[in-house]
Amino acid sequence: MPSKSKGDKISPKKKTSKKSPIAKLKEEIKSLNDGTVLQKDKYLRLKAEFDNYRKRKENDTIHLLKYDGERVIKSFLNVLDDLNRLEKASTENGESNKEKLHEGIELILNNINKRFKELEVESFGKPGDFVDHELHDALMMKSEKGKDENEILEVFEKGYRYKDRVIRHAKVVVNQTPS
């Protein structure tokens, strides 16, 4: 037997543990099950987060639609106040104030038109325009010399357009040349 010196080291035998194929499969199954549980948890959390988001959006939309006209109403409160002042002035001052009443009405109409412009509401339909069946309702036909065929002679009610949508057709009298 050879002698061992102090400098010689004996290396311990490396243990190589061989797992059986069944043990390896069980370990892999456990790993896959753990991954599945983790993925299921992530899925449930994401689903709950999305449901909460959808409910918040739904509530926001309902709230928005419920109070949609508030801005328009607020913008016309000044017009209503002007009308109330005009009514009070007309009853207090009687017939002697006819010119001031007319000025008050003009101010109110200007105020309404200003609000309409802010809201992108435009009026249309005036004498001299030509009938467009997308915009006008012809209530009557008249024949006037010197006027063109389908020219608007009178306007009973102006038409109004909100942005690109007609919200009221103009009611008009149209020229029709005799046949």
Summary of the structure (lengths in Angstrom):
residues: 179
radius of gyration: 42.1
end to end distance: 139.2
largest distance: 142.6
contacts: 370
relative contact order: 0.08
helix: 53%
strand: 18%
